[in-house]
Amino acid sequence: MSLQGVACRAELTMLTKALDARCRELGLADGDPGRELLGRRVMDLFESGQLSAEDLRLALSGEIFNAKNPPAGASGL
């Protein structure tokens, strides 16, 4: 990601693939509110240095709760 917080086309493709794969695993369809939460989590991970598709996959698979049913008071994934 650039210093200005903008992802290039290749990075966007990788992020989309990571999001789509995890949503399939969790059974989150397009339009599901959990998908948006997971997308925010993907971006947070990417911005914090999780730069490869494998890094994202590992980080997302280690999430403690499911995007469909986060614990009360949770702010996201």
Residue pairs with C-beta under 8 A, 6 or more apart in sequence:
1 7
1 11
1 46
1 47
1 51
2 8
5 47
7 15
7 46
11 46
14 52
14 53
14 56
15 42
15 43
15 46
15 56
17 53
18 42
18 53
18 56
18 57
18 60
19 35
19 38
19 39
19 42
21 57
22 38
22 42
22 57
22 60
22 61
23 29
23 32
23 34
23 35
23 38
23 67
25 61
26 34
26 38
26 66
26 67
26 68
27 68
28 34
28 35
28 38
28 67
28 68
29 35
32 67
32 68
34 66
34 67
34 68
35 67
37 67
37 70
37 76
37 77
38 60
38 67
38 77
40 76
40 77
41 60
41 63
41 76
41 77
42 56
42 60
44 76
45 55
45 56
45 59
45 60
46 56
50 56
50 59
60 77
63 77
65 71
65 74
65 77
67 77
70 76
70 77
